[in-house]
Amino acid sequence: MRRYLTMLFALLALSACDEMNQQPRYDSYEESPLFRDGKSLQSAPPGTVSRNARADAEALLNRPPMTSALLERGRERFEIYCRPCHDASGYGNGTVPARGFPKPPSFHSARLRLAGPAYFVSVITDGHGVMYSYADRVAPADRWAIAAYILALQRSQSATLDALTAAERQKLAKGGS
């Protein structure tokens, strides 16, 4: 008898699940009678704070230490977000300006060579000139990584052979990377 009751309960439970598949819903830009403005997509109420706001603010304030992992992450993020406009070397000759968009400044200009990493983090966060903010695309920790990579790019363009060890010079002479 217990077995039959268990099977009956299981069948009732399965039949109830079908109603979950047929729930009414609205697409983002569909009209909806639920709200006064008739839109189903509503903006957040005034004063709403993201649950990540505190962690993001702390990540922006705390510059991470320079490590090879940070530079590698910065290179990866730079390739994704910055290279289309700034090109691989940071001179501003990317594919986007080649198609008519205004050319961004070179990271190797005197003004930007004097700028610290906090400046680049600020520009990524808030935008500057025709560059819009990337705050919604690039995490705060990644902004510091990109800034570190930009500093490495700047230094790489003015490095002299004297700064290399004998082994590195030999490797360079052989065409190795």
C-alpha positions in Angstrom: 0.0 0.0 0.0 2.8 2.4 0.9 4.4 1.8 -2.5 1.1 2.8 -4.3 0.8 5.9 -2.3 4.4 6.9 -3.1 3.8 6.3 -6.8 0.5 8.3 -6.6 2.3 11.2 -4.9 5.1 11.1 -7.6 2.5 11.2 -10.4 0.7 14.1 -8.8 4.0 16.0 -8.3 5.0 15.4 -12.0 1.7 16.6 -13.3 2.0 19.8 -11.2 5.3 20.6 -12.9 3.7 21.3 -16.2 2.2 24.6 -15.0 5.8 25.9 -14.4 6.4 25.6 -18.2 3.4 27.8 -19.1 4.1 30.8 -16.8 3.2 34.2 -18.3 6.3 36.4 -18.9 7.3 39.6 -20.7 10.2 40.2 -23.0 12.5 43.1 -22.0 11.0 45.7 -24.4 7.5 44.3 -24.6 4.5 46.4 -23.4 3.1 45.5 -20.0 0.0 46.5 -18.1 1.8 45.9 -14.8 3.4 49.3 -14.7 2.1 52.8 -15.2 4.5 53.6 -18.0 3.4 50.4 -19.9 7.0 49.0 -20.1 8.0 45.6 -18.8 11.7 46.7 -18.5 12.0 49.0 -15.5 15.1 50.9 -14.3 16.4 50.4 -10.8 14.8 52.6 -8.1 16.7 55.8 -7.2 19.4 55.1 -4.6 19.9 51.5 -5.6 23.4 50.3 -4.9 25.0 47.4 -6.6 25.8 44.5 -4.3 29.4 44.7 -5.6 29.8 48.5 -5.1 31.9 48.3 -2.0 34.3 45.6 -3.3 34.6 47.5 -6.6 35.4 50.8 -4.8 38.0 49.1 -2.7 39.6 47.4 -5.7 39.9 50.8 -7.4 41.5 52.4 -4.4 44.0 49.6 -3.7 46.7 49.4 -6.4 47.9 45.8 -6.7 51.6 45.0 -6.6 53.4 44.7 -9.9 53.8 41.0 -10.8 54.2 39.0 -14.0 50.7 37.6 -13.5 49.3 41.2 -13.3 51.2 42.2 -16.5 49.9 39.0 -18.3 46.4 39.7 -17.3 46.8 43.3 -18.3 48.1 42.3 -21.7 45.1 39.9 -22.2 42.6 42.6 -21.2 44.5 45.3 -23.3 44.2 43.0 -26.4 40.5 42.7 -25.9 39.4 46.2 -24.9 42.2 48.7 -25.9 44.0 47.3 -29.0 41.1 48.0 -31.5 41.7 51.7 -31.0 45.2 52.0 -29.5 46.9 49.2 -31.5 49.2 46.6 -30.1 52.1 49.0 -29.3 49.9 51.8 -28.0 50.5 54.4 -30.7 46.8 54.9 -31.5 46.9 53.3 -35.0 44.3 50.6 -34.4 41.7 49.3 -36.7 38.9 51.5 -35.3 40.7 54.8 -36.2 41.7 53.3 -39.5 37.9 53.2 -40.3 37.3 56.9 -39.6 36.9 57.1 -35.8 39.0 59.8 -34.2 42.6 58.7 -33.4 43.3 58.2 -29.7 46.5 59.8 -28.3 49.6 57.7 -28.3 50.6 56.2 -24.9 54.1 57.3 -25.8 53.4 61.0 -26.0 55.2 63.1 -23.4 52.0 63.9 -21.5 50.9 60.3 -21.2 54.5 59.0 -20.3 54.3 61.3 -17.3 50.8 60.0 -16.3 50.8 57.4 -13.5 48.7 54.2 -13.5 45.9 55.9 -11.5 45.3 58.2 -14.5 44.8 55.3 -16.9 42.5 53.6 -14.3 40.5 56.8 -14.1 40.2 57.1 -17.9 39.1 53.4 -18.2 36.5 54.1 -15.4 35.2 57.5 -16.5 36.1 57.8 -20.1 37.9 60.8 -21.7 37.3 62.7 -24.9 35.5 60.5 -27.3 36.4 57.4 -25.3 33.4 56.3 -23.3 33.6 54.6 -19.9 34.5 51.0 -19.7 33.5 50.7 -16.1 30.6 48.3 -17.0 32.9 46.1 -19.1 36.3 46.0 -17.3 36.4 44.9 -13.7 38.3 47.3 -11.3 41.2 44.8 -10.8 41.5 44.5 -14.5 41.8 48.2 -14.9 44.9 48.2 -12.7 46.2 45.3 -14.8 45.7 47.2 -18.0 47.3 50.3 -16.5 50.4 48.2 -15.5 50.6 46.8 -19.0 50.4 50.3 -20.5 53.4 51.4 -18.3 55.2 48.3 -19.5 54.4 49.2 -23.1 55.7 52.7 -22.5 59.0 51.5 -21.1 59.4 48.9 -23.8 59.5 51.6 -26.5 62.3 53.5 -24.9 64.4 50.6 -23.6 68.0 50.5 -24.5 70.2 47.4 -25.2 72.2 48.4 -22.1 69.2 47.5 -19.9 69.4 43.8 -21.1 71.6 41.1 -19.7 74.1 39.4 -22.0 71.9 36.4 -22.3 68.9 38.5 -23.3 71.0 40.4 -25.9 72.2 37.1 -27.3 68.6 35.8 -27.5 67.5 39.0 -29.2 70.3 38.8 -31.7 69.2 35.3 -32.6 65.7 36.5 -33.2 64.1 34.8 -30.2 61.4 36.3 -28.1 
